[in-house]
Amino acid sequence: MLDLHHFLARSAGAAVVCGLLLSIFHATHGFQAAAKSVGMTAVVFDSGLLSSVLTHRLFFHRLRRFPGPFFAKASKLWTFLRVANKPQAHVLTMQLHQRYGDWVRIDPRELSTTVAAAIPAIYSSGSALIPGDDNHGSIFSVRNKEIHSDRRKAWSRPFNGAAVASCTGWMVRRSMREILQDVEKSGEAYSLSALWFTHLSFQPLFRIVLRLITMISICSGTSEPRSTLHGAALRLLISLPGAAKALEPFQDWCNNELNQEIKKREAGEKPNGSIVSRLVNDPEGLFTLTEIARNLDSRLTVAAGSFEYSDTVASAIVGVWCYMAANPTIYKKLQRILDQDFTGGDREYSNSVGSHTPYLGGVIHEFLRLQPLIPSALPRETPPEGITIEGVYVPGSTIISVPVHAIGRDGRYYERPFEFVAERWTEEMPEPVRDSRVFMPFTLGPYQCAGNPRACLEMRMVLSRVALNFDLALANHGTEDVPRSPSGPLFVAGAGFVDQVFAEEEEWGNKSAA
């Protein structure tokens, strides 16, 4: 559906073209007279159209009874102008819910709700809703459920826990050895920024997604394609005719990587185990799609988790360390519990034991509650007949979503909602979560993140092994620089920069109790 401001911009361009044509056919009157005539006609037409559309949206629209900012009901520009300089749309949405209640009209045809019953109604496998109209053609937003189901099968196989575990362990161990060697050489506390966690988390994915050497060169900050992925204006660039050229280097690189894998398949070469290789060689994978669909999916494998400051797992690891550095008792308790589970230290760590450490899982869950990796809402479109949620009727063809960031901090569903309380996910608290439906860090249903197993495994592994090797503190000995809200673009949370000091433990088990 064409937005109003897009239509007005294009109609203005059409007026210029018409003026040029009229100047040719009315040479006797001259270019200026013809242009003035066409310009006045365009102004009168657009003014009438604009006033008519605004009157409809503000007073006669099917969503007129839902509360929300007055100007947000008129145009999406209201939201864009408020997040252009500080891209935190999720914070804006939470503030709107605090002011207007459970149901907020955040755009001319879009609703946001914090009602728990809306989550299964919108996102579950049995829901009649489909992804919103903001589609780019990759598997993430395929609206046909049968087509999505077929394509999702090929994605689920290379992203399952077993496939990730086969190549994750040795890379993390190698990275840990390198860090330990640096600490030993320095002879003092070792200061690390968020960049280290990003690269530590990336290394397993480098091996899985695309060729290792190529990805390292791009994530080192020396490659042009990476620089085009960030910034709040990215979505605007995609929408403006001609402006999307800035993304061409990144798109060309992704397409080239995919084409190389396709050529290997056609030449009969054995798959190398990467995600792209598995997707190409899968009977229901990329090779069965059109060229456009293949290229879009290749970009998704990269943009969703392979680039510096946009990788979701790295962002989670950075965020957890920030919370624990600002609250040392949490970190000390985690160290004490891990020391009990792995008496021999890091050398005895295993995924099977680490995955059954309740407090470690609680730390990860609590961070994902407070700082979801996709803090912005995932929009869905209601069927023509509409839906009813707890007595509230939502008309058909309406975009609706549940703001993950806002609902994770709602006092109706969590006790002490703004505090980091890892115990709420263990048996230590009698009423940990008042409504389990509201916890959806990887969303729900058929569109749930395919990389969920990989993300959980990596976070547990990296957090455990670092905690078994290092003590932790903020480099500035304070908490004023710890981020309280995700940074990054409008959709995916990004990893910020917070310097932290990691000091190697001399003896296993020599850590003070929480």
Rosetta blueprint (number, residue, H / E / L):
1 M L
2 L L
3 D L
4 L H
5 H H
6 H H
7 F H
8 L H
9 A H
10 R H
11 S H
12 A H
13 G H
14 A H
15 A H
16 V H
17 V H
18 C H
19 G H
20 L H
21 L H
22 L H
23 S H
24 I H
25 F H
26 H L
27 A L
28 T L
29 H L
30 G L
31 F H
32 Q H
33 A H
34 A H
35 A H
36 K H
37 S H
38 V H
39 G H
40 M H
41 T H
42 A H
43 V H
44 V H
45 F H
46 D H
47 S H
48 G H
49 L H
50 L H
51 S H
52 S H
53 V H
54 L H
55 T H
56 H H
57 R H
58 L H
59 F H
60 F H
61 H L
62 R L
63 L L
64 R L
65 R L
66 F L
67 P L
68 G L
69 P L
70 F L
71 F H
72 A H
73 K H
74 A L
75 S L
76 K L
77 L H
78 W H
79 T H
80 F H
81 L H
82 R H
83 V H
84 A L
85 N L
86 K L
87 P L
88 Q L
89 A H
90 H H
91 V H
92 L H
93 T H
94 M H
95 Q H
96 L H
97 H H
98 Q H
99 R H
100 Y H
101 G L
102 D L
103 W E
104 V E
105 R E
106 I E
107 D E
108 P L
109 R L
110 E E
111 L E
112 S E
113 T E
114 T L
115 V L
116 A L
117 A L
118 A H
119 I H
120 P H
121 A H
122 I H
123 Y H
124 S L
125 S L
126 G L
127 S L
128 A L
129 L L
130 I E
131 P E
132 G L
133 D L
134 D L
135 N L
136 H L
137 G L
138 S L
139 I H
140 F H
141 S H
142 V L
143 R L
144 N L
145 K H
146 E H
147 I H
148 H H
149 S H
150 D H
151 R H
152 R H
153 K H
154 A H
155 W H
156 S H
157 R L
158 P L
159 F L
160 N L
161 G H
162 A H
163 A H
164 V H
165 A H
166 S H
167 C H
168 T H
169 G H
170 W H
171 M H
172 V H
173 R H
174 R H
175 S H
176 M H
177 R H
178 E H
179 I H
180 L H
181 Q H
182 D H
183 V H
184 E H
185 K H
186 S H
187 G L
188 E L
189 A L
190 Y E
191 S E
192 L E
193 S L
194 A H
195 L H
196 W H
197 F H
198 T H
199 H H
200 L H
201 S H
202 F H
203 Q H
204 P H
205 L H
206 F H
207 R H
208 I H
209 V H
210 L L
211 R L
212 L H
213 I H
214 T H
215 M H
216 I H
217 S H
218 I H
219 C H
220 S H
221 G H
222 T H
223 S L
224 E H
225 P H
226 R H
227 S H
228 T L
229 L L
230 H L
231 G L
232 A L
233 A L
234 L H
235 R H
236 L H
237 L H
238 I H
239 S H
240 L L
241 P L
242 G L
243 A H
244 A H
245 K H
246 A H
247 L H
248 E H
249 P H
250 F H
251 Q H
252 D H
253 W H
254 C H
255 N H
256 N H
257 E H
258 L H
259 N H
260 Q H
261 E H
262 I H
263 K H
264 K H
265 R H
266 E H
267 A L
268 G L
269 E L
270 K L
271 P L
272 N L
273 G L
274 S L
275 I H
276 V H
277 S H
278 R H
279 L H
280 V H
281 N H
282 D L
283 P L
284 E L
285 G L
286 L H
287 F H
288 T H
289 L L
290 T L
291 E H
292 I H
293 A H
294 R H
295 N H
296 L H
297 D H
298 S H
299 R H
300 L H
301 T H
302 V H
303 A H
304 A L
305 G L
306 S L
307 F L
308 E L
309 Y L
310 S L
311 D L
312 T H
313 V H
314 A H
315 S H
316 A H
317 I H
318 V H
319 G H
320 V H
321 W H
322 C H
323 Y H
324 M H
325 A H
326 A H
327 N L
328 P H
329 T H
330 I H
331 Y H
332 K H
333 K H
334 L H
335 Q H
336 R H
337 I H
338 L H
339 D H
340 Q H
341 D H
342 F L
343 T L
344 G L
345 G H
346 D H
347 R H
348 E H
349 Y L
350 S L
351 N H
352 S H
353 V H
354 G H
355 S L
356 H L
357 T L
358 P H
359 Y H
360 L H
361 G H
362 G H
363 V H
364 I H
365 H H
366 E H
367 F H
368 L H
369 R H
370 L H
371 Q L
372 P L
373 L L
374 I L
375 P L
376 S L
377 A L
378 L L
379 P L
380 R E
381 E E
382 T L
383 P L
384 P L
385 E L
386 G L
387 I E
388 T E
389 I E
390 E L
391 G L
392 V E
393 Y E
394 V E
395 P L
396 G L
397 S L
398 T L
399 I E
400 I E
401 S E
402 V L
403 P L
404 V H
405 H H
406 A H
407 I H
408 G L
409 R L
410 D L
411 G L
412 R L
413 Y L
414 Y L
415 E L
416 R L
417 P L
418 F L
419 E L
420 F L
421 V L
422 A H
423 E H
424 R H
425 W H
426 T L
427 E L
428 E L
429 M L
430 P L
431 E L
432 P L
433 V L
434 R L
435 D L
436 S H
437 R H
438 V H
439 F L
440 M L
441 P L
442 F L
443 T L
444 L L
445 G H
446 P H
447 Y H
448 Q L
449 C L
450 A L
451 G L
452 N H
453 P H
454 R H
455 A H
456 C H
457 L H
458 E H
459 M H
460 R H
461 M H
462 V H
463 L H
464 S H
465 R H
466 V H
467 A H
468 L L
469 N L
470 F E
471 D E
472 L E
473 A E
474 L E
475 A L
476 N L
477 H L
478 G L
479 T L
480 E L
481 D L
482 V L
483 P L
484 R L
485 S L
486 P L
487 S E
488 G L
489 P L
490 L L
491 F L
492 V L
493 A L
494 G E
495 A L
496 G L
497 F L
498 V L
499 D L
500 Q E
501 V E
502 F E
503 A E
504 E E
505 E L
506 E L
507 E L
508 W L
509 G L
510 N L
511 K L
512 S L
513 A L
514 A L
